[in-house]
C-alpha cells in the first residue's frame, strides 16, 4: 500500500517513513501543504497522513480542497494534543481519523491500518483467502492447517494489495506503483518474479491468474 505523509518536521518524517516502510508500506513525503496537495491530486494513494500545522498551506485547507475536488482518499490528521478545535474542524472537513502529537509510532500504525481496512471492507475486500489469512503483524501467510509461511517485504505488500483488490485486473504498472519505493531499484525485482514466489507459497497458480496483456487477478 502506498501512503502520502505530509509533515514539515524532517526528522519526524524520516523516522515515520522508515517505521512505516518496515511495516509494509511504501511512503512518499511532502514537506509543505502546497506540495502535499499537489501530490495527493496527481497520484492515487491508499491513505494520507496529514499534519495540520504546515507551511505554505494549512493542512485543513489542503484537506478541504481535496474533498471539494472529490478526492476521497482516507486521511488521518495529526494535531497538537490540546487543539480539540482542530480535531472538530478536521472531521468537518472530511478527515477519517486523527492522532494527537506526541504519539507512539505503533499507535499511528494501528490507526492507519484501521482506516485502510475500513475502506477495504466497505468495498467488499477482505484479507482472507481460500484456506489462509494474511497475518499482517508477522507479515506471513497463516494457513488454516496451522502452518505459517513468512513473506519478504515486497511479497507481503504485493499479496496484501492483491487481497484488498480481489477480483480486479491489476496491471504491472499499478502493482509497481503500490509496492516499490521511488528510490528502490526495480531492474532485478520484476513483478513476475514475486508473483511466481507468491504462487509457490500459496500452493499453486489458482489464486493469482495471469491476464495476458492486462496484468493479474487475485481470487477470481
N, C-alpha and C positions, 0 to 999 in steps of 0.2 A: 504494500500500500504506500501511496505517496502523500506526504504531508507538506504543508507550507507553514513555516514558522516565521512569524513577523515579530521581531524582537530587536530593540535598538541597543541592548546591552550585549556587546560582542562576546564577553566571557560566558555569560549565561547561555547565549545562543549556541556557542561552540560546545558547551558541556551537554546541553539538551540534545543537540544533533547527534553527538556521539552516543548518548544514552539510548535515544530512540532507535538509532541505527543498530545498536547491539540487540535491541528487542524486535527487530524485523521490519522496521520502517525505512523508507527512503525519504530523506528530508531535504527540502530546498529552503533557503533562508533569505529573508529580506530585512533590511536594517531601518527602514522608514515606511511611513504609510503610503506614500505615492508608489514606491517600488512594490510594496506588498500588494496593493490594489491592482496594479498592472499585471503582476504575476498571476494573481487569482483570476483575472479576466482572460489571460492568454492560455493558461494551462488548466487541465481538469485534475483537481486534487480530490483525494478521498476525505480529507478534513483539513481545517486550518486552525492553528494555534495563534491567537491574535492578542498582542499586548495593546492596551488602550492608550498608554502614555507614549505615543510615538512622535518623532519629529516629522515635519513637513505636512503631515495629515493625520489627525487623531484617529485612533482605532475605531471609535464609534461612527465616525464619518465614513471610513472605509467599509465597515460592515453595512451601514445603511445604503451606501452606493451599490454594493453587491446585490443586496436584496431588491433594490429598485430595478436593477438590471436582470432580475430573475435568476441570479446565481444562488442556488440552493445548497451549495457545499456546506456540510456541517462545520460550525465554528465554535471553538472553545475560547473564551476570552480570559485574559489574565488581568487582574485588578489589584490595587492596593488593598490590604486586609480590611481597613476601616472604611473603604469607599463603597458603602452599601448603595448609594445613589447610582454609582456607575454600574453596579450589577443590575439594578432595576432597568436603567436605560439600555443596557446591553441586551437584556431579554426583550425589551420593547422593539429594539432594532432588528431582532431576529437571531440572537445567539442561541446555541443549543445547550451550552453549559458554561460555567465559569470556574475559575480557580484563583484563590486569593494568594498573593505573594506575602511572605516567602512560603514556599511549598516544597514537599519532597518529590523528587522525580518519579518515584513509584506511584504516587497519587495521580500525577499527570498522566502516566502510562495507563493507569486503570480507567481514568475518565475518558481519555481519547479512544481507548479500546471500546468502552461502553457506548460512546457516541457513534462510532462507526458501526458497531454491532446493531444498534437500534435502527440505523438507516438500512443495513443489510437485511435485517429481519422484516422491516417494513416492506421491502421489495420481494420478500419470499426466499431470500438466500439463507443458507444455513452452513454451519461448519461441521456437518456430519455427512459422511458418505456411506456407501453400502458396506457395512461391516467394520467401519472405523470412524474415529473422530480425530480432529486436528487438536492436539494438545499445544495450545498457544504458549502456555507458561514454560514448557520444556522444549518447545519447538521440535515436536516429534509426531509421528503417526501412531495413535493408540488404537490397536485393533480390538475388536470385541472379544477375541480369544484371550486377551490379557497381554499379548506381545506388544512391544513398543519399538519403533524404528526411528532413530534420530535423523534429523534433517539438517543440511547445511543452511546457512543464512539465505542464500539465493533460492534453494529448494523450498524453504519454508515460505518465503514471500510469494513465490510462484504458486505453490499449492493453495495458500490462503486466498490469493486473488482469483484463482480458478473457482474455488468453493464459494466465494462471495458473488460470483457471476455465473452460477450454474446454468447451463443451457445456452449461454450466449456464445457467439462466434467471436473469438479474441484473436486479433492479428498479432503477428510477431512484433510489429512496431508498438502496439498497445502494451504488450507484455513487457517489452524492454523499458518502456517509459515508467512502468509501475515497479519494477524490481531492481533497476540499476540506479546507482548514484551517478550524477552527471560527471563526477570526477573519476569514476571507475572505467577501466579499460574493458571494452566489450569484444575485442578481437578474438579472444580464445573462449570466452564464456558465452557461446551461442545458445539461443533458446532451445534448439533441437537437442543439445546435449542434456540439458536439465529436464526437458520433457521425457527423454528416454530414461533418465535416472529415476524420475518420479514414477514412471510406469513400472520399472523394476521393483521399486519399493512398495508399490501398491499391489503388485502381483499380476500385472498384465496390462494390456492396452485398452481394455474395455472402458475405463473411466475417463481417459483423455483421448479423444478421437481427433484425427487429422482431417481438416477440410482443405483439400488441395486448392491452392491459390488464394485461400482465405485466412487460414490460421488453425486454431484448435478450439474444441468444445469439450467442456468437462461435464460428465454425468448425464449426457443426453440419452 
